[in-house]
Amino acid sequence: MDNKLRKIRNERGMSISELSRRTKISRQSITKIELHDSEPSGITMLTISKALDRDPREIFFTGSVIQGLQKQTV
């Protein structure tokens, strides 16, 4: 499983501490999400996505899940 959150965070030049500060989510929680040790809630996904200026689907879902979500909304 790839680590899209870490990749996108690094592309933005943002440390875990900076993301934590911007989102008010603990560094430990962000680390657990990045390591796939914890599943973020919908609100957490939206908060992180907003801080990284990305669509939550791009960060937290695989291609097959995105396709399924798109089919449901059509």
C-alpha positions as CSV (number, residue, x, y, z in Angstrom):
1,M,0.0,0.0,0.0
2,D,1.5,3.3,-1.0
3,N,1.6,6.3,1.3
4,K,-0.1,9.1,-0.6
5,L,-0.5,11.3,2.5
6,R,3.2,11.3,3.2
7,K,4.0,11.8,-0.5
8,I,1.7,14.8,-0.9
9,R,2.7,16.3,2.5
10,N,6.4,16.1,1.4
11,E,5.6,17.6,-2.1
12,R,4.1,20.5,-0.2
13,G,7.3,20.8,1.8
14,M,5.3,20.3,5.0
15,S,6.6,18.5,8.1
16,I,4.3,16.4,10.2
17,S,4.6,19.1,12.9
18,E,3.5,21.8,10.4
19,L,0.5,19.7,9.2
20,S,-0.4,19.1,12.9
21,R,-0.3,22.8,13.7
22,R,-2.4,23.7,10.6
23,T,-5.0,21.0,11.3
24,K,-5.0,20.9,15.1
25,I,-4.6,17.1,14.8
26,S,-1.8,15.6,16.9
27,R,1.5,14.6,15.3
28,Q,0.9,11.1,16.7
29,S,-2.4,10.8,15.0
30,I,-1.0,12.0,11.6
31,T,1.9,9.5,12.0
32,K,-0.5,6.7,12.7
33,I,-2.6,7.7,9.6
34,E,0.5,7.8,7.4
35,L,1.6,4.4,8.7
36,H,-1.9,3.0,8.1
37,D,-2.1,2.2,11.9
38,S,-5.3,4.3,12.1
39,E,-8.2,5.0,9.8
40,P,-9.1,8.7,9.8
41,S,-12.7,9.8,10.2
42,G,-14.4,11.7,7.5
43,I,-13.9,15.0,9.3
44,T,-10.1,14.3,9.7
45,M,-9.8,13.4,6.0
46,L,-11.5,16.7,5.1
47,T,-9.3,18.7,7.5
48,I,-6.1,17.2,6.3
49,S,-7.1,17.6,2.6
50,K,-8.0,21.2,3.1
51,A,-4.6,21.9,4.8
52,L,-2.9,20.2,1.8
53,D,-5.2,21.8,-0.8
54,R,-6.1,18.5,-2.3
55,D,-9.2,16.4,-2.9
56,P,-9.7,13.9,-0.1
57,R,-10.2,11.1,-2.6
58,E,-6.7,11.8,-4.0
59,I,-5.1,11.3,-0.6
60,F,-7.1,8.6,1.1
61,F,-8.6,6.4,-1.5
62,T,-7.3,4.0,-4.2
63,G,-8.3,4.1,-7.8
64,S,-10.9,1.3,-7.5
65,V,-12.6,3.0,-4.5
66,I,-12.7,6.3,-6.3
67,Q,-14.3,4.6,-9.4
68,G,-16.9,3.0,-7.1
69,L,-17.7,6.4,-5.4
70,Q,-18.0,8.1,-8.8
71,K,-20.5,5.4,-10.0
72,Q,-22.6,6.0,-6.9
73,T,-22.8,9.7,-7.5
74,V,-23.8,9.5,-11.2
